Amino acid sequence: MNLKTFEGKTTAEALAKVKRHFGVDAVILHTRSVTRGQFLGYGGERLIEITASKDGFSLPAKPGAASVPARPRARRMVDATTKEMREATRSARSVDAGVVALADEIDSLKSTMAELVAETRRARDPSLPGSLHELYQHLIKAQVTDEIAGDLVRKVRSELAEPMLSDRTAVRVKLASFVESMLRVAGPVRLVSTSTPTVIALVGPTGVGKTTTVAKLAANYRLRHDRKVGLITIDTFRIAAVDQLETYAKIIDVPLKVVVTADEMREALHAMRACDIILIDTAGRSPNDHSKLAELKALLDEAKPHEVHLVLASTCHTAVLRQALRRFTAIGANRVIISKLDEAVGFGVILNCLKDAEARLSYVTTGQNVPQDIEVGRGAHLAKLIVAGHASARSDVPSRRHAPSG
């Protein structure tokens, strides 16, 4: 059977039943709190009910609605998908050669357009010294937007005397100072009290590395700073996500609570009241999914975190990052963690998304190693990476240094 409902006194107990039945690849389709054994509205036992699937094809019916048979629906979807794939395969075989030729032509056109754009800019300002042209090109290659790159070059030109504009070192130093001033940083997490825990939540889109980042922060505070750390996860879409954080929790010897409802959030926070810091891992949410963002906000409102860190991947396009910033800032994000700096095409996306953002940069991550590959975001160093350009700065990406502290 592809669809099944499990119950437990806690979310963790219900998830364990899901895992035993479907394995680690189970997909959580629906979770709710129910009461069993009531008599005339009194008494009863509160349970967590989880509807899960092995393949995720079937959707659970809403409470009170007629249920949809899981197997026939899944079968129809499989048949339809198989048919589409066969048709697509036949079509693809006939156009493979054309696609390759078209891709080559597009690459050629992109290269030509880039040269034309550069020539046009030089024609508009023929007096611009060669060092500034070079600087502008570095910024564009580092993925800084045209608008921001142009503003920065104009600032440098207005600040330096004419003889200094030919000094590449002086030009880069001045540019770096302007970039640094535009990168607003928050510093590391600060523990607010010695008597109550500091609560920190990490939010963000799917696939940006929230769980790994939570593990890095937890390991640093537990192992390097000897703090009492508690972990809470509300990322229960896949059993594997819970297992990953559970593994980290066992390795660094910290408690982990799995939470779905507001009641469970209150209970988890109360159970960890003796901790110095509590880190909350959340499920990835699309910036376009308003209902899921609203659910996330409701749980954050219950947790009342001191800081909400939005994790963004430096591998994403500027427009994607800016949209995520707008949507997650609206539900309480006040810090930004830039992840996957080691995979970035260019470091300029950091400047593009943070230039006018309300949330300030807290950390950057530079790899998958736990707990090493995370550091406090420093404006001076990031400015150096951005000014140096995407290729030459790759070796300057820090690793295993500047661990979080607070």
N, C-alpha and C positions, 0 to 999 in steps of 0.2 A: 504494500500500500504506500502511495506516495505522499499522503497527507495524514497527519495524526496530531492529536491534542494530548498534551501532558500536563499534569498538575503537580505542585509541590508546595510545601509550607513557605519556602523561600524561592527566589529566582534561581539561586545556585542549585537548589535541589531539583527544580524543574528542568534546568539546562542539563544537569547530569543525566536525567532520564532521556532527554533528546539525544545527547551524545551517545549513550549506550545503544539506542535504537537505530539511529541514522548514521552515526560516525561524525568525524570532525568537519565534514563538508556540508552538514545540514544547514538549511536556510530557514531563519526565523521569519515567519510570515505575519504573526500576530501575537501580541502579548497583552494580557489584561489581568486585573485583580478581580476575583470572584469570591462569593461567600457560599459555603455549602452547609446544609443541615439546619437552616433557619426554621423556626416555628412561629408563625404569625408575625414575622418580621423581627423576631428576637433570637439572640444566640447565634449559633453557627460558627464556622471556622473560616478565616480568611485564607485563601489560597492564591497562588500565582498560576495562571493558565497560559501555556505557550503552545501555539499551533505552528508546526514545523513541517518541512518537506525535504525530501532527498534531492529533488531536481529543481524545485522552485517554480514548476509550471503552474500549479494550482493556487488560486487565491482563496483565502478564508472568507466566508460570508460574514457580513456585519451581524452583530447580535440582533436577533429577532427576524432577520431576513432568511428567505429560503436558501438552503445550502445548494451548492453546485457540485455535482458529482465530479470528483477529482480525476479519476482515470480516463473517462471519455474525453474530457476537455484537454488533458495532457496529450492524449493520443492524437486528437485533431491538430493540435499545435505542432506536434512532432512531424505528422504527415505533411502539413502545409510547409513547414520549414524545410523538410527534406526535398520537397518538390521545387521550392524556390532555389535551393542550393544546386540542384541538378541543372536547372535552367541557367543559373548564373555561371556554372562551370562550363556548359556548352558555349555560352556566349563569350566567356573569358578567353577560351582557346582561340577563337577567331579574331580577337582584337589584341592579343598579347603584343604582337609586333608593333601595332599602331600605338599602343600605350607607351611602349619604350621610346618610340620615335617622338611622341608628343612630349614626354618628360624631358627628353634631351633638348627639344625646341624651347620648352618653357625655361629650362635652366639658362639657355643661351639668351633668351629675351630678358630674363631677370638680370643677368650680368650686363647686358647692353643698357638697360634702364638705369642701373646703378651708376654706370659711367656717365650717362646723359645728365642724371640728377647732379652728380658732382661737378660736371662742367658748367651746368646752369648756375649753380651756386657761386662758382669761381667767377663767372661772367658778371654776376650781380655785384660782386665786391672784389674787383681785381686788385685792390690795394691790400687785401688781407695777407699778412705775412705767411710764408710757407709753414712756419711752426704752428700757426693757428689752424691752417687747413689740415695739417697732420693730426692735430689735436681733435678737431671736429670728427675726422674719419675714425679715430680711435674710439670716440664716444659712440658713434653710430654702430661700429662693430661690436661694442660692448652691450648693444641692445638699448642704449639710452634713446628716448624718443627724439625725433627731429626738433621738436619745439624746445625741449629742455636743453638739448645739445647746443642749439643756436643761442639760447639765452646765456648759457655758461660761457661760450666763446666771446660773446659780446661783453660780458662782465669783465673777463680777463683783459680784453682789449682796452676797455675804459679805465682799468685800474693800473695797468703797467705803462711806463713811458715807452716811447717808440723804440729806443735802442734795446730795451729789455724784451721786446716781442720776438726778437731773433734768438733769444737765449732759451733753448728748449727746456732746460732744467727749471729756470725761473717761471716759465709759463705753466709747467706741470705742477709746480709747488703752489702757485696761485690758484690754479683750477682745483686742486685737491682741497684747498681751504674752503672754496665755495661749495664744493660737493659735500664736505663734512658738515657745513653749516645747514645744509638742507636735509641731512639725515638725523632725525630726532630719535634719540635713544632713551630707553627707560632704565637700563641697567638690569642687574639680576633680580630675582625674587628676594624680597625683604621680609623676614619673619616679623610679624606684627606684634607678637607678645610671647612671653615665656610661660604664660598660664593657659592660653588657648591656642589651638592649632591655626596656622595660616592655611587657608583653603585656596587652591589654585586649580583652575579648569582649563583644559586644552580643547579647542574646537577647530573646525575647518572642513573643507571639502574632502571627498574620498581620495585615498591614495597619496596623501601628502606626508605621511610618516608620523602621525600623532602618537600611536602606541609606542613606537620605538623612542620617540622624543620623551614621552612620559617615563619610560624605563631609564633613559639616560639621566633625567633629572632626579628620579628616585634613587638611582645607584650613587650619584654624586653626593646627594644629601645624606644618604645612609652610610656609605662607605668612606667618603672623604671628609665629611663634616660631622659624622657621628650624631646625626639627628634622628629622632623617632619619626618614621615615615609611614603613612597609610595610603593605600591605593584603592580607588573606587572606579569601576568601569560601568558605563551605561551603553557600551558598544556590544550589543547582543544580537546583531544581525546575523553574524556567523559564529558558530561555536569556536572555530579556529582562532578568532580574534580574542576571545576570552582565554583560550588555552595559551596563547602567546604571552599575554600579560601575567597569567598565573605562573608560567614558567619563570619569567623574570622575578616575580614576587618571591618565589621559593628560593631562587639563587641568592637574592640579596636579603632574604629573611625579613620580609615585611608583610603585614596583613593585607588581604585583598577582599573587597566586598563587591558583589555583582548586584547592580541596582536597575530596576525598571520603573518603579512607581515612586511618587513623591513620598509615600510612607516609608518605603525602603531607603530612600535617600536620608530621611531624618534619622532612621535607625542606624544606618551606616556611620553617619557623622557622629552620632552619640557614642557608638561603640569605639570610635577612634578619637575620642575627646582628649586622650592623654598624649596624642602625637604632637610633634612640633609642626609638621607640615602634612597636609592631605592633598594628594594629586588626583584629579578626576579626568579620566579618559572618556571621550565621547565618540559616538558613531559619526562617520563621515556624512555630511549633509550637502546636497547640491544647493548652491545659492539661489536656484530657481524654484526650489521646493518649499513654498511658504508654509505649508502645513507641518512639515517635518521641522522646520526652523522654529515654528511656534511651540511644538512639543519640546524641543531642546531648551527653549527659553523658559518654559514652565519648570523644568527640572533644575535649571540654573538658578531660577528665582528661589526655589526651595533650598538649594545648597548655599546660596548667598556667598559666592567665592570672593575673596579679596582682589583677585586678579583673574581675568579671562584672557588667555593667550590664543590668538588666532594663528594657526600653523599654515603657512603658504609655501608652495614649492617654487623654487627659483627657476624651474624648468618650464613654467607656464608662461603664456603670453601676457603682456601688460594689461590688456583689456580684461582678461579672465581674473587677474589678481585684483584689479580695481573693483570689479563687480563683487568679488568675494569680500573685499574690505567693507564695501557699503552695506552688504546684507548682514554680515556677522557683527559689524560695529553696532548695527541697529538692535541686536539682541544682547549687547553687553560687552563685546570684545574690546579691551582697552590696551592690549599689548600685541605685538606681532613677533612670531618666530619664523625666520626664513629657513626652510629646509633644503636639503640636496644641493648645497652650494658646490659640491664636488662634481655635480652633473650639469651645472648651468652652462648654457651656450654663451651667455654674457652676463656680467654682474649688474648691468645697468637697470635691469628690471627692479632691483631693490630700490633704486632711486626713483624710478617711474611711479611705483605704487606708494612709496612712503612720503614723497615730497609734500603732499597736501593732506595726508591722512591724520585723523585724530589720534589713532592708536600709535604708540611708539614701539620701536624695535627693542626686543629684550634679548633674544638669542639667535644664533645661526647654527645650523648643523652641517657637518662636512663629511658625512659617511655613515655607514651602518653599525660601526663598532660601538658597543655599550660597555662602559659609560664614556669612552674617550671623545667621540666625535661630536662634541657640542661645545660652544663657547659663548661668552657674553658678547652681544653685538657692540662693536666699538666703531664709532663714526670715522675715526682717523684711518683705521685699517681698511674698512670697506671703501672709503674714498680712494685709497691707494689702488685697490683692486679695480675699481671702476675706471680710474684715470689711465691705468696701465693697459687696459684693453682685455678682451676675452682670452686671447691665446697666451700672451706673455705673462699674464698674471696667474695662470693655472697652477704653477708650482708654488705660488705664494698662499694658496688656500691653506689655512692653518689646520692642524689635526693634533689631537691629544694635548692641547694647550688651553689655558684660560678656562678651566672647568667652572661651572656655575658656583656662585658663592653668595651668601646673604645671611 
